[in-house]
Amino acid sequence: MKRRNFLANSVALSIGGSALALPKALANMNLSRQRKFKICLNPFTIAVRVDQQQLLELADRYGYEAIVAIPEELAKMERPALQNLLAQMKEKGISWGAAGLPVQFRQSNQQFREDVDKLPAMAKALESAGVTRMGTWIMPTHKELTYLENFQQHTDRLKIIANILGHHGIHLGLEYVGPKTLMARDRFSFIRTMKEAKALIKAIGEDNVGFVLDSFHWYCAGESKADILTLDAGDLVTVDLNDARQGFTADEQIDGKRELPAATGVIDMKAFLEALVQIGYEGPVRAEPFNQPVRDMEDEAAVKATFDAMKKAVDLLG
């Protein structure tokens, strides 16, 4: 359980126990003023395990502007604790990013129904906290279902999910997964591009369904700035910002091995972010590097390195 004890004395840290922390105004210097999107901290993608309160404190300490919501925790939070959390977020100028979808819709009907039965209460809790975004991913293969069978199952199940979330003002984002190296994982292939994901979203037919757009999958799918410009700001629920490894083509990249934003320059981060600015996207942007050196860092070092990388990427906008 390395990197798990640093917040045991959060008061001491906030007073000055961390030599890495910077005042938010200083941390955010030179971030492009062109953008409306928010730099969001998702600790779980860099192997930092914290609760919702600790996440807020950590984000504020290093200059982040948004934090992901933890649905299970918010659902259990007593009203006074929630009100206190929301007051702190307002005071610190930190908004909500997206929550993860707590429904297993890829497997058995029984598992799907069990999870869906719990979703209304979870969605109500998120609504009470002011969370309006939730995301999940689309696995680009299946062991048993053909493309059309899998498409129908996704359409039917995600429509049910989206309808429940829509009654609580929550938008559902779907992330297509682009690496070609994943296509041999199972017998049948499935969605791996923006164009295919658009078809699924159209088939679902709910107004609150859009994209989780990841620069890594965008790159691996062979897409360009022009593809992003086919979207409206409202089509994006949340955005992931990652770079790719050097020495590999787009078709050779592996999903579980990525780099921090703007770390290698393999992905045209400037074009990707320019497109977000051009369509007027105002939501959260977070890093999801799945990078072992980052995972091996101490918690605060990992959070700072991630913010610094995102700042480097955003500063490309000039």
KETOR-191574 format. One record per residue (C-alpha): x, y, z. Coordinates in steps of 0.1 Angstrom, whole numbers, plus 5000, padded with zeros to 4 digits. Layout:
N
R     c1     c2     c3
R      X      Y      Z
...
END
This chain:
318
R     c1     c2     c3
R   5000   5000   5000
R   5027   5025   4990
R   5018   5061   4984
R   4988   5058   5006
R   4997   5075   5039
R   5006   5110   5028
R   4972   5125   5036
R   4971   5110   5071
R   4980   5144   5085
R   4964   5166   5059
R   4963   5196   5082
R   5000   5196   5087
R   5006   5192   5050
R   4983   5222   5042
R   5002   5243   5067
R   5035   5236   5050
R   5045   5200   5052
R   5049   5197   5015
R   5078   5212   4997
R   5063   5204   4963
R   5030   5224   4966
R   5026   5258   4950
R   5000   5285   4955
R   4972   5280   4929
R   4978   5314   4913
R   5014   5305   4908
R   5007   5270   4896
R   4983   5283   4870
R   5005   5310   4856
R   5008   5310   4818
R   4979   5286   4813
R   4963   5297   4780
R   4935   5322   4784
R   4919   5309   4752
R   4905   5279   4769
R   4872   5275   4788
R   4878   5239   4799
R   4889   5230   4834
R   4921   5211   4844
R   4907   5181   4863
R   4923   5157   4888
R   4915   5121   4884
R   4937   5104   4911
R   4928   5068   4903
R   4944   5069   4868
R   4978   5077   4884
R   4973   5052   4913
R   4966   5078   4940
R   4939   5065   4963
R   4921   5092   4983
R   4886   5099   4995
R   4865   5128   4982
R   4876   5153   5008
R   4913   5144   5004
R   4909   5147   4967
R   4896   5182   4970
R   4925   5192   4993
R   4950   5176   4970
R   4936   5193   4939
R   4936   5227   4956
R   4971   5223   4967
R   4985   5217   4932
R   4963   5241   4911
R   4937   5219   4896
R   4903   5234   4888
R   4881   5204   4889
R   4879   5169   4906
R   4862   5137   4896
R   4832   5127   4916
R   4832   5094   4935
R   4796   5082   4933
R   4797   5055   4960
R   4811   5079   4985
R   4788   5108   4977
R   4758   5084   4979
R   4767   5076   5015
R   4776   5111   5026
R   4754   5127   5052
R   4739   5161   5042
R   4760   5182   5066
R   4792   5167   5053
R   4781   5171   5017
R   4771   5208   5023
R   4805   5213   5039
R   4823   5197   5009
R   4804   5218   4984
R   4811   5250   5004
R   4848   5242   5003
R   4847   5235   4966
R   4830   5269   4960
R   4855   5287   4982
R   4884   5271   4964
R   4870   5276   4929
R   4870   5239   4921
R   4841   5223   4901
R   4830   5188   4895
R   4845   5166   4867
R   4828   5134   4856
R   4820   5104   4878
R   4825   5069   4866
R   4795   5049   4856
R   4788   5023   4884
R   4769   4999   4861
R   4784   4967   4846
R   4766   4967   4812
R   4791   4945   4793
R   4783   4911   4809
R   4753   4891   4821
R   4718   4904   4821
R   4716   4896   4858
R   4746   4917   4867
R   4733   4945   4845
R   4698   4945   4862
R   4713   4944   4897
R   4735   4974   4889
R   4707   4993   4871
R   4684   4988   4901
R   4709   5007   4923
R   4714   5035   4897
R   4684   5058   4905
R   4695   5062   4941
R   4731   5068   4930
R   4720   5093   4904
R   4698   5112   4929
R   4728   5115   4953
R   4750   5129   4924
R   4722   5153   4915
R   4721   5165   4951
R   4759   5171   4949
R   4756   5190   4917
R   4774   5164   4896
R   4762   5165   4859
R   4786   5143   4841
R   4793   5105   4841
R   4814   5085   4818
R   4823   5049   4807
R   4842   5032   4779
R   4832   5009   4750
R   4853   4977   4748
R   4863   4973   4711
R   4859   4935   4711
R   4837   4907   4724
R   4842   4870   4730
R   4807   4859   4719
R   4787   4887   4702
R   4791   4898   4666
R   4793   4935   4658
R   4756   4938   4652
R   4746   4918   4683
R   4770   4938   4705
R   4757   4971   4689
R   4721   4961   4698
R   4730   4951   4734
R   4749   4984   4739
R   4720   5004   4724
R   4694   4987   4746
R   4713   4988   4779
R   4729   5022   4775
R   4695   5037   4766
R   4681   5024   4799
R   4711   5039   4818
R   4709   5072   4800
R   4672   5076   4806
R   4677   5071   4844
R   4706   5096   4845
R   4687   5121   4824
R   4659   5123   4850
R   4686   5136   4874
R   4703   5160   4850
R   4733   5138   4843
R   4750   5135   4809
R   4765   5101   4800
R   4798   5101   4781
R   4809   5071   4760
R   4847   5066   4753
R   4856   5047   4721
R   4889   5028   4726
R   4912   5032   4695
R   4943   5009   4696
R   4944   4983   4669
R   4965   4961   4691
R   4933   4954   4711
R   4914   4941   4682
R   4930   4906   4685
R   4919   4904   4721
R   4886   4886   4713
R   4869   4868   4685
R   4846   4897   4674
R   4856   4933   4668
R   4835   4963   4678
R   4835   5001   4679
R   4870   5018   4680
R   4864   5051   4661
R   4846   5084   4666
R   4824   5077   4635
R   4813   5044   4649
R   4806   5059   4683
R   4785   5086   4667
R   4763   5058   4652
R   4759   5042   4686
R   4750   5075   4703
R   4724   5082   4675
R   4709   5047   4680
R   4706   5052   4717
R   4685   5082   4710
R   4688   5101   4743
R   4697   5138   4744
R   4720   5134   4773
R   4745   5110   4757
R   4778   5122   4743
R   4815   5114   4742
R   4844   5108   4765
R   4871   5120   4741
R   4906   5107   4747
R   4935   5121   4728
R   4953   5087   4728
R   4923   5069   4713
R   4918   5098   4688
R   4954   5093   4677
R   4952   5055   4676
R   4920   5057   4655
R   4938   5078   4629
R   4917   5108   4635
R   4925   5145   4631
R   4915   5180   4643
R   4889   5180   4616
R   4871   5151   4633
R   4868   5170   4665
R   4855   5200   4647
R   4825   5179   4636
R   4814   5179   4672
R   4796   5206   4692
R   4808   5215   4727
R   4777   5198   4741
R   4787   5165   4725
R   4816   5162   4749
R   4809   5150   4785
R   4846   5149   4795
R   4880   5148   4779
R   4912   5127   4786
R   4945   5141   4777
R   4974   5117   4771
R   5005   5113   4749
R   5018   5082   4732
R   5051   5063   4734
R   5080   5071   4710
R   5092   5044   4687
R   5058   5030   4679
R   5033   5038   4651
R   4997   5046   4659
R   4988   5010   4650
R   5014   4996   4674
R   5005   5016   4705
R   4992   4996   4735
R   4963   5008   4755
R   4979   5002   4789
R   5011   5020   4781
R   5007   5057   4776
R   5026   5089   4785
R   5016   5121   4803
R   5003   5149   4782
R   5029   5166   4760
R   5056   5142   4773
R   5068   5129   4739
R   5051   5150   4713
R   5040   5119   4694
R   5004   5131   4696
R   4996   5165   4682
R   4984   5180   4715
R   4983   5215   4702
R   4959   5206   4674
R   4937   5185   4698
R   4934   5213   4723
R   4929   5240   4696
R   4899   5220   4684
R   4885   5219   4719
R   4889   5257   4721
R   4874   5262   4687
R   4842   5243   4695
R   4839   5261   4728
R   4843   5231   4751
R   4839   5242   4788
R   4840   5209   4807
R   4868   5189   4825
R   4900   5178   4810
R   4920   5151   4829
R   4950   5129   4824
R   4948   5091   4821
R   4983   5080   4813
R   4984   5044   4826
R   5021   5050   4830
R   5042   5028   4853
R   5068   5054   4862
R   5040   5078   4873
R   5024   5050   4893
R   5057   5044   4911
R   5060   5080   4922
R   5051   5091   4957
R   5015   5105   4957
R   5022   5142   4958
R   5050   5138   4932
R   5026   5120   4909
R   4999   5147   4913
R   5023   5175   4907
R   5039   5157   4877
R   5005   5152   4862
R   4995   5189   4867
R   5028   5201   4852
R   5023   5179   4822
R   4988   5192   4816
R   5000   5228   4821
R   5027   5221   4795
R   5001   5209   4771
R   4977   5237   4776
R   5005   5263   4773
R   5010   5251   4737
R   4979   5271   4729
R   5000   5302   4735
END
